[in-house]
Amino acid sequence: MKYVDEGIWIVEGTMAFAGGSDIDLRSTVCRLNDGSAWVHSPIPLTDAIRESLTEIGPVGHIVAGNNAHNLFLLEWVRAYPLAAVHVTRGIPKKLKDLTDFRLLDGTEFPHDFDSAQMGDVPFLDEHVFYHSSSKSLIVTDFIQNHPPELRTSWIQRLFFAPAGFKDICIAPPLKFKFMIKDQAAFAAFCRKLRSFDVSRIIVTHGPVIETDANGIIERLTERFL
């Protein structure tokens, strides 16, 4: 567990990926105003993570911020049965054993975060959270960071980097217009992200972005406006 700013931590891990490579993963943990711990984008749960969480507060909320990040969700749900589980619309269709959950709608945690939801992007349906007290934008796949020194596997160099998974980027599939069913709603999503005063972008894949966060958001969203 790594301290980021007042009331916010990150915890990092990896998972096996294609071609014998590993992909970096990151969960973000915030202490809410009610003293509970809020966990975003669960990664594999270890004893060390569980021990660290006890120092932050009881786990009150587990958040799967888009349709693609569900692999380790049930592991956390079983470990913390009293926590509220917040998911995007596509996840219950993938996890039949997930029976007690709340669909994210942008109204959650009004005293702790502002949030923005992608406009009608069925394959992701991502919800992005802005932690105003630390000026941190917490994303799942919308923004990623794949610097050259971390693109070490052959599959990353030969396939994923040419496809757009390199440097600081938006999720490459979003570059295809057919992925976004409502262009106006997606533009509104981008404008809301631009309205935040962001000091850092906490991504789920790659190093946390600590420099020129607002400028990066503007550059990455320009094509949609």
ABEGO torsion letter per residue (X at the ends): XBBABBGBBBBBBBBBBBGGBBBBBBBBBBBBAAGBBBBBGBBBBBAAAAAAAAAAEBBABBBBABAABAAAAAAAAAABAABBBBBBAAAAAABAABABBBBBAGABGAAABBBBBBBGBAAAGBBBBBBAAAGBBBBBAABBBBBAAABABAAAAAAAAAAGBBEBBBBAAAABAAABABAAAAAAAAAAAAABBBABBBBABEBBBABGAAAAAAAAAAAAX
